[in-house]
Amino acid sequence: MIGYPLSIQICLIEGALPELFAQVTQSGRLTTADRYGILAALLQAETLTDEERFAIDRMLFAISRGRVQIVDEVSAVDSEL
């Protein structure tokens, strides 16, 4: 039997990046789920709006300046409970 590579399609929910940007900016934390959201957006880079590109750029800038921490939590919602 010949093995075929798995094809996984990652799709970003429309309008999710501005919401993600607001949540990350407010909490100062980038969770695992947030990173997967950014990954999904980057995999669809040709369809990103200017606003979505700006949101990704600002999150990366905030990380580089130490304003946002990368954490190994699944979700910011989990840490608030």
PyMOL commands that set and color helices and strands:
alter all, ss='L'
color gray80, all
select helices_A, chain A and resi 16-27+32-43+45-47+50-64+76-80
alter helices_A, ss='H'
color red, helices_A
select strands_A, chain A and resi 29-30+69-70
alter strands_A, ss='S'
color yellow, strands_A
deselect
rebuild
show_as cartoon
